[in-house]
């Protein structure tokens, strides 16, 4: 065998040389990879720096990916507010839902809340947590918005508009639905135009003349039933009363007893013809304070979900039960007049007002916002006048001493249903946007 000068076999020498060449190639490859990797890292860093200004501009909300990446500490919901924003306290809302649901259960009644106040799918899911399976809408548009959310039935509690029969047919293909009938002409149009099954309530006049049939008008009632009997799709469900005059501060007990008696008489009269007939009574002032609902089958209050200052005045709740407040920026302070100018007017609060004996007007009361929600101060300040965008607060000395231009104040609404409708969305205390049927996000 041939050997090298130092005595090693030539073949072994060749193998070692080959291995050294391969090792050198591997090292070179590693170095090349390392250079490529460094180039990639450099490119990524350069790209990150290019994006940094955009990222900083987007760091305005807690929901920003960038702010969560760089600063995992949660931000306050207040940091998201730059213009009038309707803030909702989920804990208070859930407490209101649970309390009314428990009252209905204790009375052996079904709770079918009127969703004209909340108008929200997410808040609807909260309601389902307390066994609520049916809901009432104020319009076919709201019913369409709530469709597909798992409700067993949606009732449209407004005298049905026969021009919307095509929309009703489309809705009824996807959702259990019922409507409100107040005359035989509407019953006739529904009987002739429906292509899907729809149930209906006959609305009775509660005694204040807004809408509904007089319970003594047997001729009109019989005309309605006759039209329905000839239809394959229109089915009678029951009688409905909304004693809305309880909002006028009259004798609530008397009004509710009259409504309960009227429903009981109608049920007794027609039970033999309609064995499954149900009766429904709906208003927050009465449902919130009464404990006995007689033979009424279903309760349909709406405002109780949020409550408001009007309900406080009627004795339905306390200010601590109000679940929403309008957060508004302070834009000017006039200490000589004890006034604070805010960006928050009729397009935000609506123009519902409480008028006191001395003639002063209250469009909403001030609460103090904090990271956990709001507190109700012992000193009262209130919105004394509003125009479209402006609001003027009559401020207490304590509020004037603590407020600056650019600060945020909260306003408890006089009528939360209308304020929510104006605003079209909610901001929760954990900084989440909550939907409203109007679909506007500030």
Secondary structure, 3 states (H helix, E strand, C coil): CCECCCCCEHHHHHHHHHHHHHHHHHHHHHHHHHHHHHHHHHHHHHHHHHHHHHHHHHCCCCCCHHHHHHCCCCCCHHHHCCCCEEEECHHHHHHHHHHHHHHHHHHCCEECCECCCCCCHHHHHHHHCCCCCEEEECCHHHHHHHCCCCCCEEEEEEECCHHHHHHHHHHHCCCCEEEEECCHHHHHHHHHHCCCCEEEEEEECCCCCCCCECCCCHHHHHHHHHHHHCCCCEEEEEEEECCHHHHHCCCHHHHHHHHHHHHHHHHHHHCCCCCCCEEEECCHHHHHHCCCCCCCCEECCCHHHCCCHHHHHHCCCCHHHCCEEEEEEEEEEECCCCEEEEECCHHHHCCCCEECCCCCEECEEEEEEECCEEECCCCCCEEEEECCCEEEEECCHHHHHHCCCCCEEEEEECCHHHHHHHHCCEEECCCCEECCCCCCCC
